[in-house]
Amino acid sequence: MKLLLIRLLAASWLIQSGYSAEMRVWMSRKGGTLDAELAGVHGDMVSLTNKDSKEIKLKIEDLSLADRQHLVEFGGAPETIITSGKPGLVEKEVRIDTSSFKRLDTKLKFPNGPSQGIELLETPHFLIATAGKIRPQAVAETAERVWHGMAFHHMNFRRDWENKRMLILLLEDQEIYQEVGKWYAERAADEGNKDAALEIKNTWNESGSSAIWLTDEMAAEYQIFNSGLVFQIKDDSKFSKSLSPFIVHSLAGRLLAEQLGGVSSYGDEGYFAIITGHAYFKEISLGGKSETLLLAVEGTTKDEISSKSGFEDGSSWARSLRPLVRSGKVAVELDPMLKWKAEELTPERLVLIYSFAYYMQSDLKRLADFAKLVRRVESSDQIPDPEEIARIFGFDSVEKLEADWMEFIKSGSFK
């Protein structure tokens, strides 16, 4: 009897840990959600109570990584649940209900911008504006898949997103595209940011996609974020299928940047490397190859423009980098990498940035540590220094982190 009591106490220890139940959204790998409170954890199962006081039991390994991290940090569950379940690309597994996409009667209008309204398609998390013959369904599905990946992995992502949507502009109509660019450059100049205005003006025709910042009035009127994406569409083949590489790259970088938030001027070292690496990692892992060039802008008048890319074969970057690392021609060092800017990139440097993003998300343990790194940036508005990044990933020195990263590049796990 005594032994049985001990076992019962061990099985229900979570409820005794002082956990304060709260209603939150729980999510599965395939996108199913449930509003419920935590009732307890029993072995590999979690008990939840929904708003109708009905108890629901789920396998822990079926919950999102963000949910499991929540159980560890606020429910006292053991950290071993973080590495339970299968890894993999949840963006491909999630079930997207395209019947929830709906055309709106309302049209998007810019203050002092294009006079004609732009057609709108609403999805659960995005507002997609189209001008021209482009069909938005594939981009809409891709956006929802990339959104699910962020919500699956990062604890605060769904909470911070709230009930807003992010604007995506798909502009095949060149007249409207040019009018949006003119509006955006003038807005930057009116706010006193002359360098940004020059950069927008000089790169607008060259850019396939750009981040765009909207006025507070537009954000409030359409219930969208101030930040969004605008695509210049010259070849609609890149926009006709779900998880197209270039679209994934643009969305993955934008969503991670939104989650990281604005970093301070004294703490932005490494921001470019983390965002860029993540965008390329998602592009290649989900789209099968890289199709994205980066624009680097230099000069006092922001008119010296060059493009940067990885190795020429966009589907075999790992095979190209591996022998360079093994021979010592490419050094695997964290501190210099965090200092690189777009204009300083070589193919080798860009692919090394990609390799670090791949390393940070290569298994569930590292992925959970990457999520901790993201939350660290959220809370501090700066990128941690290399020593703290090493500690986040469980190493007591940068050298040990670099050695592990190097072994990963040399291994068959890096693809």
C-alpha positions as CSV (number, residue, x, y, z in Angstrom):
1,M,0.0,0.0,0.0
2,K,2.8,2.4,0.8
3,L,4.5,1.6,-2.5
4,L,1.3,2.3,-4.4
5,L,0.9,5.6,-2.6
6,I,4.4,6.6,-3.6
7,R,3.7,5.7,-7.2
8,L,0.5,7.7,-7.2
9,L,2.3,10.7,-5.8
10,A,5.0,10.4,-8.4
11,A,2.4,10.2,-11.2
12,S,0.6,13.3,-10.1
13,W,3.5,15.4,-8.9
14,L,2.9,18.1,-11.5
15,I,-0.4,19.1,-9.9
16,Q,1.4,19.4,-6.5
17,S,4.1,21.7,-8.0
18,G,2.3,24.9,-7.5
19,Y,1.3,25.3,-11.1
20,S,-1.3,28.0,-11.6
21,A,-3.7,26.8,-14.3
22,E,-4.6,29.2,-17.1
23,M,-6.6,28.9,-20.3
24,R,-4.2,28.8,-23.3
25,V,-4.1,27.5,-26.9
26,W,-2.5,24.1,-27.2
27,M,-1.4,22.9,-30.6
28,S,-0.6,19.6,-32.4
29,R,1.9,18.9,-35.1
30,K,-0.7,19.0,-37.8
31,G,-2.2,22.3,-36.6
32,G,-5.1,21.2,-34.5
33,T,-5.7,23.6,-31.6
34,L,-7.5,23.4,-28.2
35,D,-8.3,26.2,-25.7
36,A,-7.8,24.5,-22.3
37,E,-6.2,24.6,-18.9
38,L,-3.6,22.2,-17.7
39,A,-4.9,19.6,-15.3
40,G,-1.9,17.3,-14.9
41,V,0.8,15.2,-16.5
42,H,0.8,11.4,-16.2
43,G,3.8,9.7,-17.8
44,D,3.7,10.4,-21.5
45,M,0.2,11.9,-21.3
46,V,-1.1,15.4,-20.5
47,S,-4.6,16.0,-19.1
48,L,-6.3,19.2,-20.2
49,T,-9.6,20.8,-19.2
50,N,-11.5,22.7,-21.8
51,K,-13.9,25.6,-21.2
52,D,-16.8,23.2,-20.7
53,S,-14.9,21.4,-17.9
54,K,-14.4,18.4,-20.0
55,E,-11.1,16.5,-19.5
56,I,-9.1,15.7,-22.6
57,K,-6.0,13.5,-22.6
58,L,-3.3,13.9,-25.2
59,K,0.1,12.3,-25.9
60,I,2.8,14.8,-24.9
61,E,4.8,14.0,-28.0
62,D,1.9,15.1,-30.2
63,L,2.0,18.6,-28.7
64,S,4.0,21.5,-30.2
65,L,7.5,22.1,-28.9
66,A,6.2,25.4,-27.6
67,D,3.6,23.6,-25.5
68,R,6.2,21.2,-24.1
69,Q,8.5,24.1,-23.2
70,H,5.5,25.6,-21.4
71,L,5.0,22.4,-19.4
72,V,8.7,22.4,-18.4
73,E,8.9,26.0,-17.4
74,F,5.5,26.6,-15.9
75,G,4.3,23.1,-15.1
76,G,7.4,21.6,-13.6
77,A,7.6,18.8,-16.1
78,P,11.0,17.1,-16.8
79,E,13.1,18.5,-19.6
80,T,13.2,15.1,-21.2
81,I,9.8,15.8,-22.7
82,I,11.4,18.4,-24.9
83,T,13.3,15.8,-26.9
84,S,10.4,13.3,-27.1
85,G,8.5,12.9,-30.3
86,K,9.8,13.1,-33.8
87,P,11.6,16.1,-35.4
88,G,10.8,17.0,-38.9
89,L,9.4,19.9,-40.9
90,V,6.0,20.6,-39.4
91,E,5.3,23.1,-42.1
92,K,4.9,20.2,-44.5
93,E,2.7,18.2,-42.1
94,V,0.2,20.9,-41.0
95,R,-3.3,20.6,-42.5
96,I,-4.2,24.0,-44.0
97,D,-7.9,24.6,-44.4
98,T,-8.0,26.6,-47.6
99,S,-11.7,27.0,-47.4
100,S,-11.0,29.5,-44.6
101,F,-9.4,31.9,-47.1
102,K,-11.9,34.5,-48.3
103,R,-12.1,37.4,-50.7
104,L,-13.0,40.7,-49.1
105,D,-15.2,43.3,-50.6
106,T,-13.0,45.9,-48.9
107,K,-9.9,47.0,-50.9
108,L,-6.5,48.1,-49.6
109,K,-5.8,51.8,-50.0
110,F,-2.6,53.7,-49.2
111,P,-2.8,57.3,-48.0
112,N,-1.2,59.5,-50.7
113,G,-0.3,56.3,-52.5
114,P,-1.9,54.3,-55.4
115,S,-5.3,55.8,-56.1
116,Q,-6.9,52.5,-57.0
117,G,-7.8,50.0,-54.3
118,I,-6.0,46.7,-54.2
119,E,-7.9,43.4,-54.0
120,L,-7.7,41.5,-50.7
121,L,-7.7,37.9,-49.6
122,E,-8.0,37.2,-45.9
123,T,-6.5,34.1,-44.3
124,P,-6.4,33.2,-40.6
125,H,-3.1,35.1,-40.0
126,F,-2.5,37.2,-43.2
127,L,-4.1,39.8,-45.4
128,I,-2.9,39.3,-49.0
129,A,-3.3,42.2,-51.4
130,T,-3.0,41.5,-55.1
131,A,-2.7,43.7,-58.2
132,G,-2.5,42.2,-61.6
133,K,-3.2,38.6,-62.9
134,I,-1.4,36.9,-60.0
135,R,-3.4,34.3,-58.0
136,P,-2.7,34.5,-54.3
137,Q,-3.7,31.0,-53.1
138,A,-0.3,29.3,-53.2
139,V,1.4,32.2,-51.3
140,A,-1.5,32.2,-48.8
141,E,-1.0,28.5,-48.1
142,T,2.8,29.0,-47.8
143,A,2.4,31.9,-45.4
144,E,0.1,29.8,-43.2
145,R,2.5,26.9,-43.2
146,V,5.5,29.1,-42.3
147,W,3.3,30.7,-39.6
148,H,2.5,27.3,-38.1
149,G,6.2,26.4,-38.0
150,M,6.9,29.5,-35.9
151,A,3.9,28.9,-33.6
152,F,4.9,25.3,-33.2
153,H,8.5,26.1,-32.1
154,H,8.3,29.4,-30.2
155,M,6.4,29.8,-27.0
156,N,5.4,33.5,-27.3
157,F,4.8,33.6,-31.0
158,R,1.0,32.9,-30.9
159,R,0.5,35.1,-27.9
160,D,2.4,38.1,-29.5
161,W,0.6,37.7,-32.8
162,E,-2.8,38.0,-31.0
163,N,-5.7,38.6,-33.5
164,K,-3.8,40.6,-36.0
165,R,-2.8,39.7,-39.5
166,M,0.4,40.5,-41.5
167,L,0.1,42.3,-44.9
168,I,1.5,40.6,-48.0
169,L,1.5,42.6,-51.2
170,L,1.7,40.6,-54.5
171,L,2.1,43.2,-57.2
172,E,2.3,42.1,-60.8
173,D,0.9,45.4,-62.0
174,Q,4.1,47.4,-62.4
175,E,2.3,50.8,-62.2
176,I,1.0,50.0,-58.8
177,Y,4.3,48.5,-57.7
178,Q,6.1,51.7,-58.6
179,E,3.5,53.9,-56.9
180,V,3.8,51.8,-53.7
181,G,7.6,52.2,-53.9
182,K,7.3,56.0,-54.4
183,W,4.9,56.2,-51.4
184,Y,7.2,54.2,-49.2
185,A,10.4,56.2,-50.1
186,E,8.5,59.5,-49.5
187,R,7.3,58.3,-46.2
188,A,10.8,57.4,-45.1
189,A,12.0,60.8,-46.1
190,D,9.2,62.6,-44.3
191,E,10.2,60.8,-41.1
192,G,13.7,62.1,-41.5
193,N,15.3,58.8,-42.5
194,K,17.1,60.0,-45.7
195,D,19.4,56.9,-45.9
196,A,16.4,54.6,-45.9
197,A,14.6,56.7,-48.5
198,L,17.6,56.5,-50.8
199,E,18.0,52.8,-50.3
200,I,14.3,52.2,-51.1
201,K,14.4,54.4,-54.2
202,N,17.6,52.8,-55.5
203,T,16.7,49.2,-54.9
204,W,13.0,49.1,-55.5
205,N,13.2,48.0,-59.1
206,E,15.9,45.4,-58.3
207,S,14.1,43.8,-55.3
208,G,12.0,40.7,-55.6
209,S,10.7,41.2,-52.1
210,S,11.1,43.9,-49.5
211,A,9.9,44.5,-45.9
212,I,7.5,47.4,-45.7
213,W,6.5,49.5,-42.7
214,L,2.9,50.9,-42.7
215,T,1.5,53.9,-40.9
216,D,-0.2,53.4,-37.6
217,E,-3.5,54.5,-39.2
218,M,-3.3,51.8,-41.9
219,A,-2.4,49.1,-39.3
220,A,-5.4,50.1,-37.2
221,E,-7.8,50.4,-40.1
222,Y,-7.0,46.9,-41.4
223,Q,-6.1,45.3,-38.1
224,I,-2.6,44.4,-39.4
225,F,0.9,44.7,-38.2
226,N,2.9,47.7,-39.0
227,S,5.4,45.5,-40.8
228,G,4.6,43.5,-43.9
229,L,6.1,42.2,-47.2
230,V,5.8,43.4,-50.7
231,F,6.7,41.2,-53.7
232,Q,7.4,42.4,-57.2
233,I,6.1,39.8,-59.6
234,K,7.9,39.5,-62.9
235,D,7.7,35.7,-63.1
236,D,4.6,34.2,-61.6
237,S,5.9,30.6,-61.7
238,K,7.6,31.3,-58.4
239,F,4.2,32.1,-56.9
240,S,2.1,29.3,-58.3
241,K,2.9,26.5,-55.9
242,S,3.0,26.1,-52.2
243,L,6.4,26.2,-50.4
244,S,8.2,27.8,-53.4
245,P,11.8,28.5,-52.2
246,F,11.9,32.3,-52.7
247,I,8.5,32.8,-51.0
248,V,9.5,30.6,-48.0
249,H,12.8,32.6,-47.6
250,S,11.1,35.9,-47.6
251,L,8.3,34.8,-45.2
252,A,10.6,32.9,-42.8
253,G,12.9,35.9,-42.4
254,R,10.1,38.3,-41.9
255,L,8.3,36.2,-39.3
256,L,11.4,35.6,-37.3
257,A,12.3,39.3,-37.4
258,E,8.8,40.1,-36.2
259,Q,9.2,37.8,-33.3
260,L,12.7,39.0,-32.4
261,G,11.4,42.6,-32.3
262,G,13.5,45.6,-32.8
263,V,17.0,45.4,-31.4
264,S,18.9,48.3,-30.0
265,S,21.7,49.9,-32.0
266,Y,24.3,48.7,-29.5
267,G,22.9,45.1,-29.5
268,D,22.3,44.4,-33.2
269,E,25.5,42.5,-33.9
270,G,24.5,39.1,-35.1
271,Y,20.9,40.1,-36.0
272,F,21.7,39.9,-39.8
273,A,23.4,36.5,-39.5
274,I,20.6,34.9,-37.4
275,I,17.7,36.2,-39.6
276,T,19.5,35.5,-42.9
277,G,20.6,32.0,-41.8
278,H,17.1,31.1,-40.7
279,A,15.6,32.3,-44.0
280,Y,18.0,30.2,-46.0
281,F,17.6,27.2,-43.8
282,K,13.8,27.2,-44.2
283,E,14.1,28.0,-47.9
284,I,16.3,25.0,-48.6
285,S,14.8,22.5,-46.1
286,L,11.2,23.3,-47.3
287,G,11.8,24.3,-50.9
288,G,14.6,21.9,-51.7
289,K,17.0,24.6,-53.0
290,S,17.9,28.3,-52.7
291,E,16.7,30.7,-55.3
292,T,17.4,33.9,-53.4
293,L,19.9,36.6,-54.0
294,L,20.6,39.3,-51.3
295,L,21.0,42.9,-52.3
296,A,23.9,44.8,-50.6
297,V,23.8,48.6,-50.7
298,E,26.8,50.8,-50.1
299,G,28.0,54.3,-50.8
300,T,26.9,57.7,-49.2
301,T,24.1,58.0,-51.8
302,K,23.1,54.3,-51.4
303,D,23.6,53.7,-55.1
304,E,26.3,51.0,-55.1
305,I,24.2,47.9,-55.3
306,S,25.5,44.3,-55.6
307,S,24.0,40.9,-55.2
308,K,25.2,38.2,-52.9
309,S,24.5,34.5,-53.0
310,G,25.8,31.2,-51.8
311,F,27.4,28.5,-54.0
312,E,26.1,28.4,-57.6
313,D,24.3,25.1,-57.1
314,G,21.5,26.1,-54.8
315,S,20.7,22.5,-53.8
316,S,24.1,21.2,-52.7
317,W,25.5,23.9,-50.3
318,A,26.4,21.3,-47.6
319,R,28.4,19.1,-50.1
320,S,30.3,22.2,-51.2
321,L,31.0,23.6,-47.7
322,R,32.0,20.3,-46.1
323,P,35.4,19.8,-47.8
324,L,36.3,23.5,-47.3
325,V,35.8,23.1,-43.6
326,R,37.6,19.8,-43.5
327,S,40.6,21.3,-45.3
328,G,40.6,24.4,-43.0
329,K,39.9,26.8,-45.9
330,V,36.8,27.9,-44.1
331,A,37.1,28.6,-40.4
332,V,34.1,27.7,-38.2
333,E,34.1,30.7,-35.8
334,L,31.1,32.3,-34.2
335,D,32.3,35.8,-33.3
336,P,33.4,36.9,-36.8
337,M,30.3,35.4,-38.3
338,L,28.0,37.5,-36.1
339,K,29.8,40.6,-37.3
340,W,29.2,40.1,-41.0
341,K,27.0,42.4,-43.0
342,A,25.5,41.9,-46.4
343,E,28.1,43.8,-48.3
344,E,30.9,41.6,-46.7
345,L,29.4,38.3,-47.8
346,T,31.2,35.8,-50.0
347,P,29.5,32.5,-51.1
348,E,31.5,30.7,-48.4
349,R,30.5,33.1,-45.7
350,L,26.8,33.0,-46.6
351,V,26.8,29.2,-46.6
352,L,28.5,29.2,-43.2
353,I,25.7,31.4,-41.9
354,Y,23.3,28.9,-43.3
355,S,25.1,26.0,-41.7
356,F,24.8,27.7,-38.2
357,A,21.1,28.1,-38.6
358,Y,20.8,24.5,-39.7
359,Y,22.9,23.4,-36.7
360,M,20.7,25.3,-34.3
361,Q,17.6,23.6,-35.7
362,S,19.0,20.2,-36.5
363,D,17.4,18.2,-33.6
364,L,14.8,18.8,-30.9
365,K,17.3,19.7,-28.2
366,R,19.1,22.3,-30.3
367,L,15.7,23.6,-31.6
368,A,14.5,24.1,-28.1
369,D,17.8,26.0,-27.3
370,F,17.3,28.1,-30.5
371,A,13.8,29.0,-29.2
372,K,15.4,30.1,-25.9
373,L,17.8,32.2,-27.9
374,V,14.9,33.9,-29.7
375,R,13.2,34.6,-26.3
376,R,16.4,36.0,-25.0
377,V,16.5,38.5,-27.8
378,E,12.8,39.3,-27.4
379,S,13.3,40.2,-23.7
380,S,16.6,42.1,-24.0
381,D,16.3,43.8,-27.4
382,Q,19.8,42.6,-28.3
383,I,21.7,39.6,-29.6
384,P,23.6,37.8,-26.9
385,D,27.4,37.8,-27.1
386,P,29.1,34.5,-28.3
387,E,29.7,33.4,-24.7
388,E,26.1,33.6,-23.8
389,I,25.0,31.9,-27.0
390,A,27.3,29.0,-26.1
391,R,25.8,28.7,-22.7
392,I,22.2,28.7,-24.1
393,F,23.3,25.7,-26.2
394,G,24.7,23.9,-23.2
395,F,28.5,24.6,-23.6
396,D,30.8,26.3,-21.1
397,S,32.9,27.9,-23.8
398,V,32.5,29.3,-27.4
399,E,35.3,26.9,-28.5
400,K,33.3,23.9,-27.5
401,L,30.2,25.2,-29.3
402,E,32.3,25.8,-32.4
403,A,33.8,22.3,-32.2
404,D,30.4,20.8,-32.1
405,W,29.2,23.0,-34.9
406,M,32.2,22.0,-37.0
407,E,31.6,18.3,-36.4
408,F,28.0,18.8,-37.5
409,I,29.1,20.3,-40.8
410,K,31.5,17.4,-41.4
411,S,28.8,14.9,-40.6
412,G,26.1,13.5,-42.9
413,S,23.4,15.2,-40.8
414,F,24.3,18.5,-42.6
415,K,22.5,18.3,-45.9
